[in-house]
Amino acid sequence: MQPGNSVLHCCVLHERADMFSHLYTKHKANPFVANAEGDTPLLLASRTRSRKMASVAMDSLRQVCAVRGGCHSYSGRAYHCLR
């Protein structure tokens, strides 16, 4: 594991969509956590140009925002739920 990366970041780097979904749904891994460079798993997926992982990360963000309420952009770097 690279310093500063969460397990969701590692899933993105290794293209493990199944593990990402499992960690998010079963273990409530936080998709909003940024690594040492300030990238969330979604931003990392975008940087690595992985459409599959970007889609999985977006799905997790949609689920969080649907449960907690609307989302807004924060500093153009990450999305955070209102509340």
N, C-alpha and C positions, 0 to 999 in steps of 0.2 A: 504494500500500500504506500503510495506516495505521501509525503508529509502534507498535511492540510486537507487531504481529500477524505470525504465521508465514504461509507460503503456504496452510497448511490452514485457518487462520482466514479468509483471503481467499476461499477456496473456499466456506466456509460463508456468508459475507456475500453472495456473488454466486450462491449456490445452484448451484454447479458440482459436482454429485455425481460425474460422470464424471472430472473432473480430480482431485478428492479421492482417489478410489479409485486412479487411476493413480499419483499422487504417493506414496501409501502403499504400494501393492504393488510398483511398479517402482523407486522411488527411496528407499524406506524412510523417508519423512517421519515424524517422531515425533508421534503423536496425543496424547501426554501433555504437550507443551509448552504452557505458559500464556503469555498475552499480558500486557501491562503492567497490566491490571486483574485478573490472576490467573485468567482464564477459559481453559480448554482449548477446543479446537474443539467438543467435545460440549456444554460449558456454554454456549458462544456460540450454538450451534444451538438450545438450549433457550430462551435469552433472546430470540432472534429468532423463536421459535415455528415453526421450520421442522422439521416432522416428517420430511421427506425427508432433510435433512442430519443430523438427530439419528440417524436409522436408519443412515446411512452411517458416521457417526462411531462409533456403537456396534459396528457390524460390525468396524471396524478395531481397536477395543479388545478385542473378543472374540478376534480372530485373534492379537493380541499376547499376551494372557493364556493362550491355548491353547498357544502355542509356549513361553512362558517359565514357565508354571505359574500358580497361582491369583492372583487380585487381591484387594486389600483397599481400603477407603475411607481416604482421608487427609484429615483436617480437614474432611470433609464437602464438599470443593470439587472434588477430582479423584480419579481412580482410578489407582493405581500397582501395578505388578506386584511380587510378592514376589521378591526376589533383587536 
